[in-house]
Amino acid sequence: MAMEIKIVEASLKDLRKLQEIARRTFLESFAAVNTAENMQFYLDHHFSEELLSAELMNPDSRFFFALDGAVTMGYLKIHRGSAQTVLPNDHALEIERIYINQLYKGNGIGKIFVDKAVDLAGEYGAKYIWLGVWEHNVPARRFYEKNGFITFSKHFFKLGDDEQTDLLMKRVISA
C-alpha cells in the first residue's frame, strides 16, 4: 500500500507526540556515535516539556509533522527572526531540525520538508534558508547539497560535554 504523506502543523496539544518523535529520531540518528551520558543530557535539556512548550507557543518557531494516516514519520522545526539559533535576522528562515524515523527514510519526506521550508521562506519574505549540520553526518550533508544548500561557515555545537562542529549551509530563495 502506497504512503500518503500529509504535512500538518503541530500545536501545544501535540506536545507529547512531538516530544516522542523528537527523542526517538535524535537517538536513532546519533546514539551510536555519542556517549550515553551526552545523549541523555541533550534529550533532557533540549526535548523537555518546558522547552518544547515554549517553542510551540513562540510565533517565530513552528513545527510540522509528516503523517501517513495516524503514523508520525518525522518532523520539521523552523525559526524566523529572533528565534533563530545562530544567525538571528529578518532576512532568513532557519531549518533547525528535519528528523525522519529510520523506518521511513528514503521516501521523500526530507524533500517535502525542504519544500515546505522554501514555501514558508517565501511567505515570510526571507532571502535565504540556512541550517547547521554536523560535519560528520555525511548523508545529511549530501541530502542538503542535493537540495541546493551550500556550506558558508561553521559553528560549534555542544552535545553534553562534547564540542562538535556544525557546518552552516544556506540556500538562496529566488525572488
Secondary structure, DSSP 8 states (H G I E B T S, - for coil): ----EEEEE--GGGHHHHHHHHHHHHHHHHGGGS-HHHHHHHHHHHS-HHHHHHHHH-TTEEEEEEEETTEEEEEEEEEEETT-SSS-EEEEEEEEEEEE-GGGTTSSHHHHHHHHHHHHHHHHT-SEEEEEEETT-HHHHHHHHHTT-EEEEEEEEEETTEEEEEEEEEEE---
